[in-house]
Amino acid sequence: MRRLATTLGILGATLTLAVALPASAQAATGDLSLNGEHFTNPSGCLKIADNGNPIAVIRNYTDAGVIAFSGEDCTGSIVKLVNPGATEPLVGAKSVYVPE
């Protein structure tokens, strides 16, 4: 039952993020930092550099929500949804997707 609640929560959060994101054809505006690696106006799937620590840090100073995934190339399970302006630890994330 707990697993079902977790899955439904993640699905609900994903749906909320998908509806809340603007349907534009341009990259997010602003800066994104993944374990100290900086991206300006990022878009698409970005790999999180392996620094030997299972916990990555994301600083999302863009105008778009970012989805963190457990696998490389934005595959696997959703680890966390990171809202614009947030700084979050990411446990077990290997890639993030920034809506294009």
N, CA, C and O atoms as a GROMACS GRO file, in nm:
protein
  400
    1MET      N    1   0.082  -0.120   0.000
    1MET     CA    2   0.000   0.000   0.000
    1MET      C    3   0.086   0.126   0.000
    1MET      O    4   0.055   0.224  -0.068
    2ARG      N    5   0.195   0.122   0.077
    2ARG     CA    6   0.284   0.238   0.084
    2ARG      C    7   0.350   0.262  -0.052
    2ARG      O    8   0.367   0.376  -0.094
    3ARG      N    9   0.387   0.154  -0.119
    3ARG     CA   10   0.450   0.166  -0.250
    3ARG      C   11   0.353   0.228  -0.351
    3ARG      O   12   0.393   0.310  -0.434
    4LEU      N   13   0.226   0.189  -0.344
    4LEU     CA   14   0.124   0.245  -0.432
    4LEU      C   15   0.108   0.394  -0.406
    4LEU      O   16   0.096   0.473  -0.499
    5ALA      N   17   0.107   0.433  -0.279
    5ALA     CA   18   0.093   0.575  -0.244
    5ALA      C   19   0.212   0.655  -0.295
    5ALA      O   20   0.195   0.766  -0.345
    6THR      N   21   0.332   0.600  -0.283
    6THR     CA   22   0.452   0.668  -0.333
    6THR      C   23   0.446   0.684  -0.484
    6THR      O   24   0.475   0.791  -0.538
    7THR      N   25   0.408   0.577  -0.553
    7THR     CA   26   0.397   0.582  -0.699
    7THR      C   27   0.294   0.684  -0.743
    7THR      O   28   0.318   0.762  -0.835
    8LEU      N   29   0.179   0.684  -0.677
    8LEU     CA   30   0.074   0.781  -0.712
    8LEU      C   31   0.119   0.923  -0.682
    8LEU      O   32   0.086   1.015  -0.757
    9GLY      N   33   0.193   0.942  -0.576
    9GLY     CA   34   0.246   1.075  -0.544
    9GLY      C   35   0.341   1.125  -0.649
    9GLY      O   36   0.335   1.242  -0.689
   10ILE      N   37   0.431   1.038  -0.696
   10ILE     CA   38   0.526   1.076  -0.800
   10ILE      C   39   0.452   1.106  -0.930
   10ILE      O   40   0.484   1.203  -0.999
   11LEU      N   41   0.355   1.022  -0.964
   11LEU     CA   42   0.278   1.047  -1.086
   11LEU      C   43   0.202   1.179  -1.079
   11LEU      O   44   0.197   1.254  -1.176
   12GLY      N   45   0.144   1.207  -0.963
   12GLY     CA   46   0.072   1.334  -0.946
   12GLY      C   47   0.164   1.453  -0.957
   12GLY      O   48   0.129   1.554  -1.019
   13ALA      N   49   0.283   1.443  -0.897
   13ALA     CA   50   0.380   1.552  -0.905
   13ALA      C   51   0.428   1.573  -1.047
   13ALA      O   52   0.446   1.687  -1.092
   14THR      N   53   0.449   1.462  -1.119
   14THR     CA   54   0.492   1.472  -1.259
   14THR      C   55   0.385   1.539  -1.344
   14THR      O   56   0.416   1.625  -1.427
   15LEU      N   57   0.261   1.501  -1.323
   15LEU     CA   58   0.150   1.561  -1.397
   15LEU      C   59   0.139   1.709  -1.365
   15LEU      O   60   0.119   1.791  -1.455
   16THR      N   61   0.152   1.744  -1.239
   16THR     CA   62   0.146   1.885  -1.200
   16THR      C   63   0.257   1.965  -1.267
   16THR      O   64   0.233   2.075  -1.317
   17LEU      N   65   0.377   1.910  -1.268
   17LEU     CA   66   0.490   1.978  -1.332
   17LEU      C   67   0.467   1.991  -1.482
   17LEU      O   68   0.495   2.097  -1.539
   18ALA      N   69   0.417   1.886  -1.546
   18ALA     CA   70   0.394   1.891  -1.690
   18ALA      C   71   0.288   1.995  -1.726
   18ALA      O   72   0.302   2.064  -1.828
   19VAL      N   73   0.186   2.008  -1.645
   19VAL     CA   74   0.080   2.105  -1.673
   19VAL      C   75   0.129   2.247  -1.644
   19VAL      O   76   0.090   2.341  -1.713
   20ALA      N   77   0.212   2.262  -1.541
   20ALA     CA   78   0.258   2.394  -1.501
   20ALA      C   79   0.365   2.451  -1.592
   20ALA      O   80   0.384   2.573  -1.596
   21LEU      N   81   0.434   2.366  -1.664
   21LEU     CA   82   0.543   2.414  -1.750
   21LEU      C   83   0.488   2.477  -1.876
   21LEU      O   84   0.393   2.426  -1.936
   22PRO      N   85   0.546   2.588  -1.918
   22PRO     CA   86   0.500   2.650  -2.041
   22PRO      C   87   0.533   2.563  -2.162
   22PRO      O   88   0.635   2.494  -2.164
   23ALA      N   89   0.447   2.566  -2.260
   23ALA     CA   90   0.468   2.487  -2.382
   23ALA      C   91   0.540   2.573  -2.485
   23ALA      O   92   0.482   2.612  -2.586
   24SER      N   93   0.666   2.601  -2.459
   24SER     CA   94   0.743   2.683  -2.552
   24SER      C   95   0.852   2.599  -2.616
   24SER      O   96   0.887   2.492  -2.566
   25ALA      N   97   0.905   2.649  -2.725
   25ALA     CA   98   1.006   2.574  -2.798
   25ALA      C   99   1.147   2.620  -2.763
   25ALA      O  100   1.242   2.579  -2.829
   26GLN      N  101   1.162   2.702  -2.661
   26GLN     CA  102   1.295   2.748  -2.626
   26GLN      C  103   1.338   2.690  -2.493
   26GLN      O  104   1.256   2.645  -2.413
   27ALA      N  105   1.469   2.693  -2.469
   27ALA     CA  106   1.525   2.638  -2.348
   27ALA      C  107   1.483   2.721  -2.227
   27ALA      O  108   1.435   2.834  -2.239
   28ALA      N  109   1.502   2.661  -2.111
   28ALA     CA  110   1.478   2.735  -1.988
   28ALA      C  111   1.572   2.854  -1.984
   28ALA      O  112   1.685   2.848  -2.034
   29THR      N  113   1.527   2.961  -1.924
   29THR     CA  114   1.610   3.081  -1.912
   29THR      C  115   1.668   3.085  -1.772
   29THR      O  116   1.595   3.069  -1.673
   30GLY      N  117   1.798   3.106  -1.763
   30GLY     CA  118   1.863   3.115  -1.633
   30GLY      C  119   1.979   3.018  -1.623
   30GLY      O  120   2.029   2.968  -1.724
   31ASP      N  121   2.021   2.992  -1.501
   31ASP     CA  122   2.137   2.907  -1.476
   31ASP      C  123   2.099   2.785  -1.394
   31ASP      O  124   2.012   2.790  -1.307
   32LEU      N  125   2.166   2.675  -1.424
   32LEU     CA  126   2.148   2.549  -1.354
   32LEU      C  127   2.286   2.501  -1.312
   32LEU      O  128   2.380   2.505  -1.392
   33SER      N  129   2.299   2.455  -1.190
   33SER     CA  130   2.426   2.403  -1.141
   33SER      C  131   2.404   2.259  -1.092
   33SER      O  132   2.315   2.233  -1.011
   34LEU      N  133   2.487   2.168  -1.143
   34LEU     CA  134   2.483   2.027  -1.102
   34LEU      C  135   2.620   1.990  -1.047
   34LEU      O  136   2.716   1.977  -1.123
   35ASN      N  137   2.629   1.973  -0.916
   35ASN     CA  138   2.757   1.942  -0.851
   35ASN      C  139   2.866   2.041  -0.891
   35ASN      O  140   2.981   2.002  -0.910
   36GLY      N  141   2.829   2.167  -0.904
   36GLY     CA  142   2.926   2.271  -0.936
   36GLY      C  143   2.949   2.294  -1.084
   36GLY      O  144   3.017   2.390  -1.122
   37GLU      N  145   2.894   2.209  -1.170
   37GLU     CA  146   2.904   2.229  -1.315
   37GLU      C  147   2.788   2.319  -1.357
   37GLU      O  148   2.672   2.286  -1.331
   38HIS      N  149   2.818   2.431  -1.422
   38HIS     CA  150   2.717   2.532  -1.454
   38HIS      C  151   2.672   2.525  -1.598
   38HIS      O  152   2.750   2.503  -1.690
   39PHE      N  153   2.541   2.546  -1.616
   39PHE     CA  154   2.480   2.549  -1.748
   39PHE      C  155   2.395   2.676  -1.757
   39PHE      O  156   2.316   2.704  -1.667
   40THR      N  157   2.409   2.751  -1.865
   40THR     CA  158   2.328   2.870  -1.888
   40THR      C  159   2.224   2.838  -1.993
   40THR      O  160   2.255   2.782  -2.098
   41ASN      N  161   2.099   2.873  -1.963
   41ASN     CA  162   1.984   2.843  -2.051
   41ASN      C  163   1.983   2.696  -2.094
   41ASN      O  164   1.983   2.666  -2.213
   42PRO      N  165   1.983   2.604  -1.996
   42PRO     CA  166   1.992   2.462  -2.027
   42PRO      C  167   1.865   2.408  -2.092
   42PRO      O  168   1.757   2.467  -2.079
   43SER      N  169   1.879   2.296  -2.163
   43SER     CA  170   1.762   2.227  -2.217
   43SER      C  171   1.795   2.081  -2.240
   43SER      O  172   1.912   2.045  -2.259
   44GLY      N  173   1.693   1.998  -2.238
   44GLY     CA  174   1.712   1.856  -2.264
   44GLY      C  175   1.768   1.781  -2.144
   44GLY      O  176   1.755   1.824  -2.030
   45CYS      N  177   1.829   1.668  -2.175
   45CYS     CA  178   1.883   1.578  -2.072
   45CYS      C  179   2.029   1.613  -2.043
   45CYS      O  180   2.110   1.626  -2.135
   46LEU      N  181   2.061   1.628  -1.916
   46LEU     CA  182   2.197   1.660  -1.874
   46LEU      C  183   2.245   1.554  -1.776
   46LEU      O  184   2.173   1.519  -1.682
   47LYS      N  185   2.365   1.504  -1.797
   47LYS     CA  186   2.423   1.404  -1.708
   47LYS      C  187   2.482   1.474  -1.587
   47LYS      O  188   2.543   1.581  -1.598
   48ILE      N  189   2.464   1.413  -1.471
   48ILE     CA  190   2.524   1.465  -1.349
   48ILE      C  191   2.663   1.405  -1.338
   48ILE      O  192   2.678   1.282  -1.333
   49ALA      N  193   2.764   1.490  -1.332
   49ALA     CA  194   2.903   1.442  -1.324
   49ALA      C  195   2.922   1.362  -1.195
   49ALA      O  196   2.876   1.402  -1.088
   50ASP      N  197   2.989   1.249  -1.206
   50ASP     CA  198   3.015   1.162  -1.092
   50ASP      C  199   3.133   1.217  -1.014
   50ASP      O  200   3.246   1.218  -1.063
   51ASN      N  201   3.107   1.264  -0.893
   51ASN     CA  202   3.214   1.316  -0.810
   51ASN      C  203   3.249   1.220  -0.697
   51ASN      O  204   3.320   1.257  -0.603
   52GLY      N  205   3.199   1.096  -0.706
   52GLY     CA  206   3.228   0.997  -0.604
   52GLY      C  207   3.134   1.002  -0.485
   52GLY      O  208   3.143   0.918  -0.396
   53ASN      N  209   3.044   1.099  -0.483
   53ASN     CA  210   2.949   1.114  -0.374
   53ASN      C  211   2.811   1.074  -0.425
   53ASN      O  212   2.770   1.121  -0.531
   54PRO      N  213   2.738   0.987  -0.352
   54PRO     CA  214   2.605   0.945  -0.399
   54PRO      C  215   2.500   1.056  -0.392
   54PRO      O  216   2.390   1.041  -0.444
   55ILE      N  217   2.534   1.168  -0.328
   55ILE     CA  218   2.442   1.280  -0.317
   55ILE      C  219   2.492   1.394  -0.405
   55ILE      O  220   2.601   1.446  -0.384
   56ALA      N  221   2.411   1.431  -0.503
   56ALA     CA  222   2.442   1.544  -0.590
   56ALA      C  223   2.367   1.667  -0.539
   56ALA      O  224   2.268   1.654  -0.468
   57VAL      N  225   2.415   1.784  -0.574
   57VAL     CA  226   2.346   1.908  -0.538
   57VAL      C  227   2.306   1.980  -0.665
   57VAL      O  228   2.389   2.002  -0.754
   58ILE      N  229   2.179   2.016  -0.674
   58ILE     CA  230   2.129   2.092  -0.788
   58ILE      C  231   2.084   2.228  -0.740
   58ILE      O  232   2.018   2.242  -0.637
   59ARG      N  233   2.122   2.329  -0.816
   59ARG     CA  234   2.076   2.466  -0.792
   59ARG      C  235   2.005   2.509  -0.919
   59ARG      O  236   2.067   2.532  -1.022
   60ASN      N  237   1.873   2.520  -0.910
   60ASN     CA  238   1.791   2.550  -1.027
   60ASN      C  239   1.751   2.696  -1.027
   60ASN      O  240   1.649   2.733  -0.969
   61TYR      N  241   1.831   2.780  -1.090
   61TYR     CA  242   1.800   2.922  -1.102
   61TYR      C  243   1.749   2.952  -1.242
   61TYR      O  244   1.785   3.053  -1.302
   62THR      N  245   1.664   2.861  -1.293
   62THR     CA  246   1.599   2.882  -1.422
   62THR      C  247   1.452   2.913  -1.398
   62THR      O  248   1.406   2.916  -1.284
   63ASP      N  249   1.380   2.936  -1.506
   63ASP     CA  250   1.237   2.962  -1.494
   63ASP      C  251   1.155   2.835  -1.520
   63ASP      O  252   1.034   2.843  -1.542
   64ALA      N  253   1.219   2.718  -1.517
   64ALA     CA  254   1.151   2.592  -1.545
   64ALA      C  255   1.179   2.489  -1.436
   64ALA      O  256   1.286   2.490  -1.374
   65GLY      N  257   1.083   2.401  -1.414
   65GLY     CA  258   1.104   2.289  -1.324
   65GLY      C  259   1.196   2.187  -1.389
   65GLY      O  260   1.198   2.174  -1.512
   66VAL      N  261   1.272   2.115  -1.308
   66VAL     CA  262   1.368   2.016  -1.357
   66VAL      C  263   1.333   1.882  -1.295
   66VAL      O  264   1.300   1.874  -1.176
   67ILE      N  265   1.342   1.775  -1.375
   67ILE     CA  266   1.311   1.641  -1.328
   67ILE      C  267   1.441   1.562  -1.318
   67ILE      O  268   1.515   1.552  -1.416
   68ALA      N  269   1.470   1.506  -1.200
   68ALA     CA  270   1.590   1.425  -1.179
   68ALA      C  271   1.555   1.277  -1.193
   68ALA      O  272   1.453   1.231  -1.143
   69PHE      N  273   1.643   1.203  -1.262
   69PHE     CA  274   1.621   1.061  -1.288
   69PHE      C  275   1.732   0.976  -1.226
   69PHE      O  276   1.844   1.022  -1.208
   70SER      N  277   1.698   0.850  -1.195
   70SER     CA  278   1.794   0.758  -1.135
   70SER      C  279   1.894   0.702  -1.237
   70SER      O  280   2.002   0.658  -1.199
   71GLY      N  281   1.859   0.704  -1.365
   71GLY     CA  282   1.947   0.650  -1.468
   71GLY      C  283   2.009   0.759  -1.553
   71GLY      O  284   1.964   0.874  -1.554
   72GLU      N  285   2.114   0.719  -1.625
   72GLU     CA  286   2.175   0.812  -1.718
   72GLU      C  287   2.082   0.832  -1.837
   72GLU      O  288   1.995   0.748  -1.862
   73ASP      N  289   2.098   0.938  -1.909
   73ASP     CA  290   2.017   0.970  -2.027
   73ASP      C  291   1.869   0.983  -1.993
   73ASP      O  292   1.782   0.949  -2.074
   74CYS      N  293   1.841   1.033  -1.873
   74CYS     CA  294   1.703   1.060  -1.828
   74CYS      C  295   1.615   0.936  -1.837
   74CYS      O  296   1.501   0.942  -1.884
   75THR      N  297   1.669   0.825  -1.790
   75THR     CA  298   1.595   0.699  -1.784
   75THR      C  299   1.582   0.658  -1.638
   75THR      O  300   1.639   0.720  -1.549
   76GLY      N  301   1.506   0.552  -1.615
   76GLY     CA  302   1.489   0.502  -1.480
   76GLY      C  303   1.378   0.574  -1.407
   76GLY      O  304   1.289   0.634  -1.469
   77SER      N  305   1.383   0.569  -1.277
   77SER     CA  306   1.280   0.630  -1.192
   77SER      C  307   1.303   0.779  -1.174
   77SER      O  308   1.416   0.828  -1.183
   78ILE      N  309   1.194   0.849  -1.149
   78ILE     CA  310   1.205   0.990  -1.113
   78ILE      C  311   1.249   0.998  -0.968
   78ILE      O  312   1.186   0.940  -0.879
   79VAL      N  313   1.358   1.068  -0.944
   79VAL     CA  314   1.413   1.083  -0.810
   79VAL      C  315   1.351   1.204  -0.740
   79VAL      O  316   1.314   1.197  -0.623
   80LYS      N  317   1.341   1.314  -0.813
   80LYS     CA  318   1.289   1.437  -0.752
   80LYS      C  319   1.250   1.537  -0.859
   80LYS      O  320   1.305   1.537  -0.969
   81LEU      N  321   1.155   1.621  -0.826
   81LEU     CA  322   1.118   1.735  -0.909
   81LEU      C  323   1.174   1.859  -0.840
   81LEU      O  324   1.148   1.882  -0.722
   82VAL      N  325   1.252   1.938  -0.914
   82VAL     CA  326   1.317   2.055  -0.855
   82VAL      C  327   1.256   2.181  -0.916
   82VAL      O  328   1.271   2.207  -1.036
   83ASN      N  329   1.188   2.257  -0.833
   83ASN     CA  330   1.120   2.379  -0.878
   83ASN      C  331   1.218   2.491  -0.911
   83ASN      O  332   1.332   2.490  -0.864
   84PRO      N  333   1.174   2.586  -0.992
   84PRO     CA  334   1.258   2.702  -1.021
   84PRO      C  335   1.297   2.774  -0.892
   84PRO      O  336   1.215   2.792  -0.802
   85GLY      N  337   1.423   2.813  -0.883
   85GLY     CA  338   1.472   2.886  -0.767
   85GLY      C  339   1.516   2.799  -0.651
   85GLY      O  340   1.562   2.851  -0.550
   86ALA      N  341   1.502   2.667  -0.663
   86ALA     CA  342   1.533   2.577  -0.552
   86ALA      C  343   1.675   2.523  -0.558
   86ALA      O  344   1.733   2.508  -0.666
   87THR      N  345   1.730   2.494  -0.441
   87THR     CA  346   1.854   2.421  -0.426
   87THR      C  347   1.820   2.294  -0.349
   87THR      O  348   1.764   2.300  -0.240
   88GLU      N  349   1.854   2.178  -0.407
   88GLU     CA  350   1.811   2.051  -0.349
   88GLU      C  351   1.923   1.948  -0.354
   88GLU      O  352   2.004   1.948  -0.447
   89PRO      N  353   1.929   1.859  -0.252
   89PRO     CA  354   2.016   1.743  -0.264
   89PRO      C  355   1.945   1.637  -0.348
   89PRO      O  356   1.823   1.622  -0.338
   90LEU      N  357   2.019   1.566  -0.429
   90LEU     CA  358   1.963   1.459  -0.512
   90LEU      C  359   2.034   1.329  -0.476
   90LEU      O  360   2.152   1.310  -0.508
   91VAL      N  361   1.963   1.240  -0.410
   91VAL     CA  362   2.021   1.112  -0.372
   91VAL      C  363   1.989   1.010  -0.481
   91VAL      O  364   1.872   0.984  -0.510
   92GLY      N  365   2.091   0.952  -0.541
   92GLY     CA  366   2.074   0.849  -0.641
   92GLY      C  367   2.042   0.899  -0.781
   92GLY      O  368   2.008   0.818  -0.867
   93ALA      N  369   2.050   1.028  -0.806
   93ALA     CA  370   2.021   1.082  -0.940
   93ALA      C  371   2.146   1.079  -1.026
   93ALA      O  372   2.256   1.107  -0.978
   94LYS      N  373   2.128   1.043  -1.155
   94LYS     CA  374   2.239   1.040  -1.249
   94LYS      C  375   2.220   1.134  -1.367
   94LYS      O  376   2.314   1.158  -1.444
   95SER      N  377   2.098   1.188  -1.381
   95SER     CA  378   2.072   1.281  -1.491
   95SER      C  379   1.949   1.366  -1.456
   95SER      O  380   1.868   1.329  -1.371
   96VAL      N  381   1.937   1.479  -1.524
   96VAL     CA  382   1.820   1.566  -1.507
   96VAL      C  383   1.767   1.606  -1.645
   96VAL      O  384   1.841   1.611  -1.743
   97TYR      N  385   1.638   1.634  -1.648
   97TYR     CA  386   1.575   1.679  -1.772
   97TYR      C  387   1.521   1.820  -1.752
   97TYR      O  388   1.444   1.846  -1.660
   98VAL      N  389   1.563   1.909  -1.839
   98VAL     CA  390   1.513   2.046  -1.841
   98VAL      C  391   1.426   2.059  -1.965
   98VAL      O  392   1.475   2.039  -2.076
   99PRO      N  393   1.297   2.091  -1.949
   99PRO     CA  394   1.208   2.100  -2.064
   99PRO      C  395   1.261   2.197  -2.170
   99PRO      O  396   1.313   2.304  -2.139
  100GLU      N  397   1.246   2.156  -2.295
  100GLU     CA  398   1.294   2.238  -2.407
  100GLU      C  399   1.185   2.332  -2.452
  100GLU      O  400   1.206   2.410  -2.546
   0.00000   0.00000   0.00000
